[in-house]
């Protein structure tokens, strides 16, 4: 084998090793979620339930809520708008709450 052939083989081996490392580093991670139910009553009196909500993303409620029960294992923050903006209203895991004027329109877990 020539020097050029040996260098090509070494370069291919190095490239294959780098590609394998890149694939291992890009392996998907398991998304975490709260375990349990998040229930809320809309301003129209209709109850809604979210089962095992994901941790992290903002979840827009179907209707503004007058009360909620966080029967998950993860704390939740409720927000008056639909974009999880402004000051959060905390709702710890395993608790419920009814509001007077505050009407949450979105929630975030985790």
Buried (B, 14 or more C-beta within 10 A) or exposed (E): EEEEEEEEEEEEEEEEEEEEEEEEEEEEEEEEBBEBBBBBBBEEEEEBEBEBBBBEEBBEBEBBBBBBBBBBEBBBBBBBBBEBEEEBBEBEBEEEBEBEEBBBBBBBBB
